[in-house]
């Protein structure tokens, strides 16, 4: 990799080359110390997601929270994965 390419791949504030380095940097630094170096970001957000809520037994919900935390994902995501897998195997897909 050329030196100029290496510099271009580094993040502006942390000077990181990888997601791991970036995460380590922000784990030990406060964004407010670098606020003047930031730039406005413009992006679209889609809020067309529809959700339906279901009642879940309290003990099941607590277990779900613990298991999802172990996996590093939200309880919503983990529950959706479990239901998707159960429905797929039920239908043989």
N, C-alpha and C positions, 0 to 999 in steps of 0.2 A: 504494500500500500504506500502511495506517495505521502510525503509529509503533509502536503496541503490537503489531501483527502482525509488523513487522520485528524487534522485540525477541524475540518468541516464536520466530521462525525461526532465531535465532542459537543456536549451541551454547553450553552453559553455561560451559565452561572457556575455550575459545579465542575465544569471541565471534565466530565465523565465520558468514558468510552463505552460503557455497558449499562444495562439496567441495574445490575448489582451495585456498580459503583455509584450510580445515581441514587439508588435507595439508601446506600450507606451515607452518602453526603447529606441527604435530607433527613435522615434519622438523627443526625447530629448538628443540624443547622436550622435556623428559623427564617422563613421566607420574608418576614418583616425586615430583616437585616439587609435584604437584597431587593426590596420592593422597587427602588428607583431603576433597577436594571431590567425590570420586567416590561413586556409589551402587551398591549391589548390583543386579545384573541377573538376572532369572529368565526362562529360556527353555527350550524343549524342543530336544533334539538327536536326530535320527534317525540311527541307526547300522545301518540295514537295507541299506546298500549292499553289494552283492556284487561282488567283483573276481576276475578270472582273470588270472594272469600268464603272459606268453609270453616266450620267449627272443628277444632281438634282437641282431643282430650289433653288436659294439662300435663300429665306425665309424658305423653307422647311428644308434646311440644317442647318440654324441657330436654328430653332425649334428642330430639331433632336439633335443637340449638347446640347441644354439646357436640354431637357428631359433625354438624356443619362447621363449627369452630375448629375442630381437629383438622378438617379438610381445607380450611382457609377460604370458605365460601359462605355466602349468606344462607340463612335458613330457607328463604324463598327459593333460591336457586337449587339447593339440595333437595327440597321437597319436590320441586318440579322434575328434577332428574329421577328421583325415586318413582314418582307417579308415571313418568314417561316410560321408564324401564318396565314397570309392572304392566302397563297397558300394552306395550310392545310384545312382551312375552305371552300375555293372555291371548293376543290375536295372532301369535306365531310370526310376527314380522321381524 
